[in-house]
Amino acid sequence: MRRAIAFAWVLALPQIAAADEQILTFDGEVPDDGLDHAFVEFEVPMGTLEIEVRHDDLSEANILDWGLEDPQGFRGWGGGNEEPAVVAAAAASRSYLTGAIEPGTWRVIIGKALVVESPASYHLEVVLRDVQTLAPQPERTPYVAAPALAGGRRWYAGDLHVHSRESGDARPPLEEIAAFARSRGLDFVELSDHNVLSQLDFIAAAQADHPDLLLMPGMEFTTYGGHANAIGATTWVDHKIGQPEVTIAGAFAAIQDQGALVSINHPALALGNACLGCAWEHEIDPLQIDAVEIATTGLDQGGHLFDGQAIAFWDDLCDAGAHAAAVGGSDDHRAGVDLGGFQSPIGDPTTMVLADELSVAAILAAIRDSKTVVKLQGPDDPMVELTAAREYTGDTVYADAPVSYDVLVTGGVGLELRAVYDGASQAATSIDADPFSWSFTRTSPASGEIRTRVEIIDPAMNGGRRVVTSHIWQRACADGNCSDPSGGDESSGSGGSTGGTSGAADTSGTGVDGSGGTSGTTAAAADDDGAGGCGCRSGWQGAPPWWAVLLLPWRRRQRSGVRREPPRERGVVSRRRADSATA
């Protein structure tokens, strides 16, 4: 049936010339070798102008993913696309790249997303044509970053996890994404398609039509052991972990070497076959992580079911030395149209970024510096700003005296506010004014560093989180020198400060850790989510909860995969889950 659908799609292609065709047929079984990918080679003769690859996994139970390599390397990744892959010099089907058809050895990539019936068989037909049958696509142009769309340092609202039709499991073109994002009041969206950058070819046209919304490049680095967001990526990075010289550490380095950021997406979304491979399982170096998606989908769409574990994952990374920013993303695949189940529209949740201007470079720099606040439902949530002696989230304060932390909340009347010290939630205070100000102090440790964030929580949600800031870090002065060891002037507000000499005064009158200002208490409360506990656990162990079945119709076809072999050895952070995971 799948092949019939694929052939019907071929018949619908615009035919602009009669083509002489050579059809190569391949029937086989993917090897049971413990690797996640297999390859089928074929030879392309001189004079070929278009290649079409028709594929069928021959099973309703198994799921195979599909991609294509030319003699120079990557040509596209359709993942679970049902339709054939077609490439030519001036056109390509979605998820694939245009370019010259070079003679030589090409390879079809087969991803073993889900194999429950062995052997896993496949049928391939490779059509070689001497004429291009796809209509030219003049709207495709090389990506060039747009100039700043707005100037001035302020908080910009955006969504850092949005899919276009260039993802095999998504529908919308960029024009539709941009229009919907602006209707939500967003300033930017990142286009994070699965293992492809073909969406970048369409940014120029969409950006010209929407000059007040920044379309950011990116890629969801999608493996069968978790997804990472390559925020700002413009160069493809190999996702086929386990192939020669393809490792997580190497991939993350390749992302960062091009100036992009590594963020772990939905790290705790472990739903078995309802979302194949969506939870993070790979061994990672915490120092390679720039951000963590602490919220995926809005609270109303089910995000509250996963946020606690994702935040605990983030806390564990920070415990291990990462200074990772908190970010959120909708994981929208439909531009807010015809959503069902637990699907979330663009903007739910919203990431607020304190940037110098609305440009790709400035947004990346701000996220790299953890200048972020995550509104877990969407853009209409309250806003909270955390400073410490004139420093913002992401900064490190060097101080020997107690440091005053100041919080400003807008739009939060009726909710509650709490500080979180090194992953441990402190007692909450009611927000009874708009705007609402609050202060507390912390004393630097004798060695090492401490971190502080604040959260707005909702009593109507049993204390569930509504807004979360990134952290401010705090250290003692080095030998009495409270200037930034990196060379910045901490007392001037460029990355740290001497405590208690600027910003709000310590109104607690105690000179020790505590709460003061408008309201507060020194008593600590247990973290409802076991902050610092779950580490890199992949959510629920064993069978997923009953409601996970509701996710199956829309999550399963994300094609991110599960392995047949036992889980790989997990790393520095991942090994912690054995000590802290709960059923």
C-alpha positions as CSV (number, residue, x, y, z in Angstrom):
1,M,0.0,0.0,0.0
2,R,2.8,2.4,0.8
3,R,4.4,1.8,-2.5
4,A,1.1,2.5,-4.3
5,I,0.9,5.8,-2.5
6,A,4.4,6.6,-3.5
7,F,3.8,5.8,-7.1
8,A,0.6,8.0,-7.1
9,W,2.7,10.9,-5.9
10,V,5.2,10.3,-8.8
11,L,2.3,10.5,-11.3
12,A,1.4,13.9,-9.9
13,L,4.8,15.4,-10.5
14,P,5.0,18.2,-13.1
15,Q,6.2,16.6,-16.3
16,I,8.1,19.1,-18.4
17,A,9.8,16.7,-20.8
18,A,9.8,13.1,-21.8
19,A,12.6,11.3,-20.1
20,D,14.6,8.2,-21.0
21,E,14.7,6.2,-17.7
22,Q,16.9,3.5,-16.3
23,I,15.3,1.7,-13.3
24,L,17.5,-0.1,-10.8
25,T,15.7,-2.5,-8.5
26,F,16.9,-3.6,-5.1
27,D,15.3,-6.1,-2.8
28,G,17.0,-7.0,0.5
29,E,17.0,-7.1,4.2
30,V,18.7,-4.6,6.6
31,P,21.5,-6.3,8.4
32,D,21.1,-7.2,12.0
33,D,24.5,-5.8,13.0
34,G,23.7,-3.7,16.0
35,L,24.1,-0.5,13.9
36,D,21.3,2.0,13.4
37,H,21.9,2.6,9.6
38,A,22.5,0.5,6.5
39,F,23.3,1.5,3.0
40,V,22.5,0.4,-0.6
41,E,24.9,1.6,-3.2
42,F,24.1,2.3,-6.9
43,E,26.1,3.7,-9.8
44,V,25.1,6.9,-11.6
45,P,26.3,7.2,-15.2
46,M,27.5,10.4,-16.9
47,G,24.6,12.4,-18.4
48,T,22.1,11.6,-15.6
49,L,20.1,14.8,-14.7
50,E,17.6,13.5,-12.2
51,I,17.4,10.7,-9.7
52,E,14.3,9.4,-8.1
53,V,14.3,6.9,-5.2
54,R,11.1,5.0,-4.5
55,H,11.2,3.0,-1.2
56,D,9.0,0.6,0.7
57,D,9.7,-1.1,4.1
58,L,7.3,-3.9,3.2
59,S,5.8,-4.0,6.7
60,E,3.1,-2.3,8.7
61,A,5.0,-3.2,11.9
62,N,8.5,-2.1,11.0
63,I,9.5,1.5,10.4
64,L,12.5,2.3,8.2
65,D,13.8,5.8,7.5
66,W,15.3,6.9,4.2
67,G,18.0,9.3,3.0
68,L,20.4,9.8,0.2
69,E,24.1,10.4,-0.3
70,D,25.9,11.5,-3.5
71,P,29.7,11.0,-4.1
72,Q,30.4,14.1,-2.1
73,G,28.3,13.2,0.9
74,F,24.9,14.1,2.3
75,R,22.1,14.9,-0.2
76,G,19.0,14.7,2.0
77,W,17.1,12.9,4.8
78,G,13.4,12.2,4.2
79,G,13.1,10.1,7.4
80,G,9.6,8.7,7.3
81,N,8.6,10.5,4.1
82,E,6.1,8.3,2.3
83,E,6.8,9.9,-1.1
84,P,9.9,9.2,-3.2
85,A,13.0,11.3,-3.0
86,V,13.8,13.2,-6.2
87,V,16.9,15.3,-6.8
88,A,18.1,17.4,-9.7
89,A,20.3,20.4,-10.4
90,A,17.6,23.0,-10.1
91,A,14.9,21.2,-8.0
92,A,14.4,18.6,-5.4
93,S,11.6,17.0,-3.4
94,R,11.1,18.1,0.2
95,S,13.9,17.2,2.6
96,Y,16.5,17.0,-0.2
97,L,19.0,19.3,-1.8
98,T,19.4,20.6,-5.3
99,G,22.8,20.3,-7.0
100,A,24.6,18.7,-9.9
101,I,24.0,15.0,-10.4
102,E,27.6,13.7,-10.3
103,P,28.5,10.4,-11.8
104,G,29.8,7.8,-9.5
105,T,28.7,5.8,-6.5
106,W,25.6,7.1,-4.6
107,R,24.0,5.5,-1.6
108,V,20.5,5.1,-0.2
109,I,20.6,5.5,3.6
110,I,18.3,3.2,5.5
111,G,17.6,4.0,9.1
112,K,16.4,1.2,11.4
113,A,13.8,3.3,13.2
114,L,11.7,0.4,14.5
115,V,12.2,-3.2,13.8
116,V,9.7,-5.6,15.4
117,E,9.5,-8.1,12.6
118,S,12.7,-9.8,11.5
119,P,14.1,-9.9,9.0
120,A,13.4,-6.3,8.1
121,S,12.9,-6.3,4.3
122,Y,12.9,-3.4,1.9
123,H,12.2,-2.8,-1.8
124,L,13.9,0.1,-3.6
125,E,13.6,1.4,-7.2
126,V,16.1,3.9,-8.3
127,V,15.1,5.8,-11.4
128,L,17.9,7.5,-13.4
129,R,16.7,10.1,-16.0
130,D,18.5,12.1,-18.6
131,V,16.0,14.9,-18.3
132,Q,14.8,16.8,-15.2
133,T,11.1,16.2,-14.7
134,L,10.6,18.3,-11.6
135,A,9.7,22.0,-12.3
136,P,12.6,24.4,-11.5
137,Q,12.4,26.0,-8.0
138,P,13.7,29.6,-8.4
139,E,12.5,30.4,-4.9
140,R,15.4,28.3,-3.6
141,T,18.4,30.6,-2.9
142,P,21.5,30.1,-0.8
143,Y,21.0,31.2,2.8
144,V,22.3,34.6,3.9
145,A,21.6,35.8,7.5
146,A,19.1,38.8,7.4
147,P,20.3,42.1,8.8
148,A,19.0,43.1,12.2
149,L,15.2,43.5,12.0
150,A,15.1,45.7,15.2
151,G,17.7,47.4,17.3
152,G,18.0,48.0,21.0
153,R,18.6,45.7,24.0
154,R,15.4,44.2,25.2
155,W,13.6,40.9,25.7
156,Y,12.6,39.3,22.4
157,A,10.0,36.5,22.3
158,G,10.5,33.4,20.2
159,D,10.1,29.7,19.6
160,L,13.2,27.6,19.3
161,H,11.7,24.4,18.0
162,V,9.5,24.7,14.9
163,H,9.3,22.3,11.9
164,S,8.5,23.1,8.3
165,R,7.5,20.7,5.5
166,E,11.2,19.9,5.0
167,S,10.8,17.6,7.9
168,G,9.3,14.3,6.8
169,D,6.6,14.4,9.5
170,A,5.6,18.1,9.1
171,R,3.3,20.0,6.8
172,P,3.7,23.8,6.7
173,P,5.7,26.0,4.3
174,L,7.8,28.8,5.8
175,E,5.2,31.4,4.8
176,E,2.6,29.8,6.9
177,I,4.9,29.4,9.8
178,A,5.9,33.1,9.7
179,A,2.4,34.4,9.5
180,F,1.2,32.3,12.4
181,A,4.2,33.2,14.6
182,R,3.6,36.9,14.0
183,S,-0.1,36.4,14.9
184,R,1.2,35.2,18.3
185,G,3.3,38.3,18.8
186,L,6.6,36.5,18.4
187,D,9.8,38.1,17.2
188,F,11.7,35.0,16.0
189,V,11.4,31.3,15.3
190,E,14.1,28.7,14.7
191,L,13.5,26.3,11.9
192,S,14.6,23.0,13.4
193,D,13.9,20.4,10.8
194,H,14.9,16.8,11.3
195,N,18.5,16.2,10.1
196,V,18.2,18.6,7.1
197,L,19.0,22.2,6.2
198,S,17.0,22.3,3.0
199,Q,14.6,24.7,4.7
200,L,17.3,27.3,4.6
201,D,16.9,27.6,0.8
202,F,13.4,29.1,1.3
203,I,14.3,31.5,4.1
204,A,15.1,34.5,1.9
205,A,11.7,34.6,0.2
206,A,9.8,34.1,3.4
207,Q,11.9,36.6,5.3
208,A,11.3,39.3,2.6
209,D,7.5,38.8,3.0
210,H,7.8,39.0,6.8
211,P,10.3,41.7,7.7
212,D,9.2,41.9,11.3
213,L,9.8,38.2,12.2
214,L,13.3,36.7,12.3
215,L,13.6,33.3,10.7
216,M,16.5,31.6,12.3
217,P,18.4,28.6,10.8
218,G,18.8,25.4,12.7
219,M,18.4,21.7,12.6
220,E,17.0,19.1,14.9
221,F,19.9,16.6,15.2
222,T,17.7,13.5,15.3
223,T,19.2,10.2,16.4
224,Y,17.8,7.0,17.7
225,G,18.9,7.8,21.2
226,G,17.7,11.4,21.5
227,H,17.2,14.7,19.8
228,A,19.4,17.8,20.0
229,N,18.8,21.2,18.6
230,A,21.6,22.7,16.5
231,I,20.4,26.3,17.0
232,G,21.7,28.5,14.2
233,A,23.3,25.7,12.2
234,T,23.9,26.4,8.5
235,T,26.2,23.4,7.8
236,W,24.9,19.8,8.0
237,V,26.2,17.6,10.7
238,D,26.1,13.8,10.4
239,H,23.5,12.1,12.7
240,K,24.3,8.5,11.9
241,I,25.9,7.7,15.3
242,G,27.9,4.5,15.2
243,Q,29.2,4.9,11.7
244,P,33.0,5.4,11.3
245,E,34.1,8.5,13.1
246,V,30.5,9.6,13.8
247,T,30.0,10.3,17.6
248,I,27.9,12.5,19.7
249,A,30.9,14.4,20.9
250,G,32.2,14.9,17.4
251,A,28.7,16.0,16.2
252,F,28.3,18.5,19.0
253,A,31.8,19.9,18.3
254,A,30.9,20.3,14.6
255,I,27.7,22.2,15.6
256,Q,29.6,24.5,17.8
257,D,32.5,25.0,15.5
258,Q,30.2,26.7,13.0
259,G,29.0,29.1,15.7
260,A,25.7,27.3,16.4
261,L,24.5,26.1,19.8
262,V,23.8,22.6,21.2
263,S,20.5,22.2,23.1
264,I,19.0,18.9,24.2
265,N,15.4,18.7,23.1
266,H,12.6,17.1,25.2
267,P,15.2,15.1,27.2
268,A,12.7,13.1,29.3
269,L,10.1,12.4,26.6
270,A,10.2,8.6,27.0
271,L,7.0,7.2,25.6
272,G,8.1,4.0,23.9
273,N,6.7,3.6,20.4
274,A,4.5,6.6,20.9
275,C,7.5,8.8,20.4
276,L,10.4,6.7,19.0
277,G,13.8,7.7,20.5
278,C,12.6,11.1,21.8
279,A,14.2,10.8,25.2
280,W,17.9,11.5,25.6
281,E,20.1,8.4,26.2
282,H,23.5,9.2,24.8
283,E,26.6,9.8,26.9
284,I,27.4,13.5,26.9
285,D,30.0,15.9,28.1
286,P,28.0,18.5,30.2
287,L,30.4,21.2,29.1
288,Q,29.3,20.7,25.5
289,I,25.7,21.6,26.2
290,D,24.7,25.2,25.6
291,A,21.0,24.9,26.5
292,V,18.3,22.4,27.5
293,E,14.7,22.5,26.3
294,I,13.0,22.5,29.7
295,A,9.6,22.8,28.2
296,T,8.3,21.1,25.1
297,T,4.7,21.9,24.1
298,G,2.6,24.3,26.3
299,L,1.2,23.4,29.7
300,D,-2.4,23.1,28.3
301,Q,-1.2,20.6,25.7
302,G,0.4,18.3,28.2
303,G,3.8,19.9,28.7
304,H,3.3,19.8,32.5
305,L,3.6,16.1,32.3
306,F,7.3,16.3,31.3
307,D,8.6,19.7,32.5
308,G,9.6,18.5,35.9
309,Q,11.8,15.7,34.6
310,A,13.3,17.9,31.9
311,I,14.2,20.6,34.5
312,A,15.7,17.9,36.7
313,F,17.8,16.8,33.6
314,W,18.9,20.4,33.3
315,D,19.8,20.7,37.0
316,D,21.9,17.5,36.8
317,L,23.8,19.0,33.9
318,C,24.4,22.1,35.9
319,D,25.5,20.0,38.9
320,A,28.1,18.5,36.5
321,G,29.5,21.8,35.4
322,A,27.3,23.0,32.6
323,H,26.2,26.6,32.4
324,A,23.3,25.7,30.1
325,A,20.5,28.1,29.3
326,A,16.9,27.2,29.8
327,V,14.9,27.3,26.5
328,G,11.5,26.1,25.4
329,G,10.0,25.0,22.1
330,S,6.6,24.1,20.8
331,D,7.8,21.3,18.5
332,D,5.1,22.5,16.1
333,H,4.7,20.5,12.9
334,R,1.6,22.1,11.5
335,A,1.9,25.9,12.0
336,G,-0.9,25.8,14.6
337,V,-3.5,24.4,12.2
338,D,-5.5,21.2,12.8
339,L,-3.7,20.4,16.0
340,G,-4.8,17.3,17.8
341,G,-4.0,15.4,21.0
342,F,-0.9,16.9,22.7
343,Q,0.2,19.0,19.7
344,S,1.2,22.5,20.5
345,P,1.1,25.6,18.3
346,I,4.0,27.8,17.6
347,G,4.7,30.0,20.7
348,D,3.6,27.5,23.3
349,P,5.9,27.7,25.2
350,T,7.8,31.0,24.5
351,T,11.4,31.6,25.1
352,M,12.3,35.2,26.1
353,V,15.8,36.2,25.1
354,L,17.6,39.4,26.3
355,A,19.5,40.4,23.2
356,D,21.1,43.6,21.9
357,E,19.1,43.4,18.6
358,L,16.8,41.2,16.6
359,S,19.4,39.3,14.6
360,V,20.6,35.7,14.3
361,A,24.0,36.6,15.8
362,A,22.5,38.6,18.7
363,I,19.9,35.9,19.6
364,L,22.6,33.2,19.5
365,A,25.0,35.3,21.7
366,A,22.2,35.9,24.2
367,I,21.3,32.2,24.5
368,R,24.9,31.3,24.7
369,D,25.1,33.7,27.7
370,S,21.9,32.2,29.3
371,K,20.0,35.5,28.9
372,T,16.7,33.6,28.8
373,V,13.4,33.2,30.5
374,V,10.9,30.4,29.5
375,K,7.2,31.0,29.6
376,L,5.9,27.5,29.9
377,Q,2.5,28.1,28.3
378,G,3.0,30.9,25.9
379,P,3.6,34.6,25.2
380,D,0.8,35.8,27.4
381,D,2.3,34.3,30.6
382,P,3.7,36.6,33.2
383,M,7.3,37.9,32.9
384,V,10.0,37.7,35.5
385,E,13.4,39.3,35.5
386,L,16.2,38.2,37.9
387,T,19.3,40.3,38.7
388,A,22.0,40.2,41.2
389,A,24.0,43.4,41.8
390,R,23.2,44.5,38.3
391,E,24.0,41.2,36.7
392,Y,21.5,39.1,34.7
393,T,20.9,35.4,34.2
394,G,24.0,33.7,32.8
395,D,26.4,36.0,34.6
396,T,28.7,35.0,37.4
397,V,28.8,37.3,40.5
398,Y,32.1,37.3,42.4
399,A,31.6,38.4,46.0
400,D,32.7,37.8,49.6
401,A,29.8,39.7,51.1
402,P,26.2,38.4,50.8
403,V,24.8,39.1,47.4
404,S,21.4,40.7,46.9
405,Y,19.1,39.1,44.3
406,D,16.3,41.2,42.9
407,V,13.2,40.0,41.2
408,L,10.7,41.9,39.1
409,V,7.4,40.2,38.0
410,T,4.8,41.7,35.7
411,G,1.4,40.2,35.0
412,G,1.6,37.7,37.9
413,V,-1.0,38.7,40.4
414,G,-2.6,35.6,42.0
415,L,0.4,33.4,41.3
416,E,3.4,32.6,43.5
417,L,7.2,33.2,43.2
418,R,10.0,31.1,44.5
419,A,13.8,31.0,44.4
420,V,15.6,27.7,43.5
421,Y,19.0,27.3,45.0
422,D,21.2,24.7,43.2
423,G,18.1,22.7,42.2
424,A,16.4,22.9,45.5
425,S,13.1,24.9,45.7
426,Q,12.7,27.5,48.4
427,A,9.5,28.5,50.1
428,A,7.1,30.5,47.8
429,T,5.7,34.0,48.3
430,S,2.4,35.3,46.9
431,I,2.5,37.8,44.0
432,D,0.0,40.5,45.2
433,A,1.0,43.5,43.1
434,D,1.7,44.4,39.4
435,P,4.6,45.0,39.0
436,F,5.8,42.9,42.0
437,S,9.3,43.3,43.5
438,W,11.1,40.8,45.7
439,S,14.6,40.4,47.1
440,F,16.7,37.8,48.9
441,T,20.4,37.3,49.6
442,R,22.9,34.4,49.2
443,T,26.4,34.1,50.5
444,S,29.2,32.8,48.2
445,P,30.6,29.4,49.0
446,A,34.1,29.0,50.2
447,S,35.0,27.1,47.0
448,G,33.2,26.3,43.8
449,E,30.1,28.0,42.7
450,I,26.4,28.1,43.5
451,R,23.5,28.9,41.1
452,T,20.1,30.6,41.6
453,R,17.0,30.9,39.4
454,V,13.5,31.9,40.1
455,E,10.2,30.4,39.1
456,I,6.6,31.6,39.0
457,I,4.3,28.8,40.1
458,D,0.5,28.5,39.9
459,P,-1.5,27.4,43.0
460,A,-4.3,26.3,40.7
461,M,-1.9,23.8,39.1
462,N,-0.9,22.3,42.5
463,G,2.2,24.5,42.5
464,G,3.1,23.7,38.9
465,R,5.6,26.0,37.1
466,R,4.5,28.8,34.8
467,V,7.7,30.7,34.2
468,V,11.4,29.7,34.7
469,T,14.5,31.8,34.4
470,S,18.0,30.7,33.6
471,H,20.6,30.8,36.4
472,I,22.8,33.5,37.9
473,W,26.1,31.9,39.2
474,Q,28.0,33.0,42.3
475,R,31.5,32.5,43.5
476,A,33.7,33.9,46.2
477,C,36.4,36.4,45.3
478,A,39.8,35.1,44.4
479,D,42.3,36.2,47.1
480,G,40.2,39.3,47.8
481,N,40.0,40.3,44.1
482,C,36.4,40.5,43.1
483,S,37.0,41.4,39.5
484,D,36.1,38.9,36.7
485,P,39.1,36.5,36.3
486,S,38.4,36.5,32.6
487,G,39.2,40.2,32.4
488,G,35.7,41.8,32.7
489,D,35.0,44.5,35.2
490,E,32.5,42.8,37.5
491,S,31.5,45.9,39.4
492,S,30.4,47.6,36.2
493,G,27.8,45.0,35.4
494,S,29.7,43.2,32.6
495,G,29.5,39.7,34.0
496,G,29.5,39.8,37.7
497,S,29.8,42.1,40.7
498,T,30.9,42.6,44.3
499,G,27.9,41.6,46.4
500,G,26.0,44.1,48.4
501,T,27.5,47.2,46.8
502,S,25.0,47.8,44.0
503,G,21.4,46.8,43.1
504,A,18.9,46.4,45.8
505,A,20.0,46.4,49.4
506,D,19.8,43.4,51.7
507,T,16.5,44.1,53.4
508,S,16.4,41.0,55.5
509,G,18.8,42.6,58.0
510,T,20.5,39.3,58.7
511,G,23.4,39.3,56.3
512,V,22.9,35.6,55.6
513,D,21.0,33.6,53.1
514,G,17.3,34.4,53.3
515,S,14.4,36.2,51.8
516,G,13.4,39.8,52.2
517,G,12.1,42.7,50.2
518,T,8.4,42.7,49.6
519,S,7.9,39.3,51.0
520,G,9.5,36.0,51.6
521,T,10.9,33.5,54.1
522,T,14.2,31.8,54.9
523,A,12.6,28.4,55.1
524,A,13.4,25.9,52.4
525,A,10.9,23.6,50.8
526,A,11.4,20.2,49.2
527,D,11.4,20.3,45.4
528,D,8.3,18.6,44.3
529,D,10.1,17.3,41.2
530,G,13.1,16.0,43.1
531,A,15.4,18.6,41.5
532,G,18.9,17.3,41.1
533,G,17.4,13.8,41.1
534,C,16.4,12.3,37.8
535,G,19.4,13.3,35.8
536,C,19.3,12.0,32.2
537,R,16.6,9.5,32.8
538,S,14.3,8.9,29.8
539,G,11.1,9.5,31.7
540,W,9.1,6.5,32.9
541,Q,10.8,3.1,33.2
542,G,9.0,0.2,31.7
543,A,5.6,0.8,30.1
544,P,4.6,4.4,29.5
545,P,1.6,5.8,31.4
546,W,-1.9,5.2,30.1
547,W,-2.2,8.7,28.6
548,A,0.8,8.1,26.4
549,V,-1.3,6.1,24.1
550,L,-3.1,9.3,23.1
551,L,0.2,10.6,21.7
552,L,0.6,7.6,19.3
553,P,-1.2,9.0,16.2
554,W,0.9,12.1,15.9
555,R,4.2,11.3,17.7
556,R,4.9,7.9,16.2
557,R,5.6,9.2,12.7
558,Q,8.3,11.5,13.9
559,R,10.4,8.5,13.0
560,S,13.1,9.2,15.6
561,G,13.5,5.6,16.3
562,V,14.2,2.9,18.9
563,R,17.1,0.4,18.8
564,R,16.8,-3.3,18.7
565,E,20.1,-3.7,20.5
566,P,20.4,-3.1,24.3
567,P,20.9,0.6,25.3
568,R,24.4,1.9,24.9
569,E,26.6,2.6,27.9
570,R,25.5,6.0,29.2
571,G,27.8,8.8,30.2
572,V,28.8,11.1,33.0
573,V,25.3,12.4,33.5
574,S,23.4,9.5,32.2
575,R,24.9,7.1,34.7
576,R,23.2,9.1,37.4
577,R,19.8,7.9,36.4
578,A,20.5,4.5,38.0
579,D,20.8,6.2,41.4
580,S,17.9,8.6,41.0
581,A,15.2,7.3,38.6
582,T,11.8,6.5,40.0
583,A,9.2,4.4,38.4
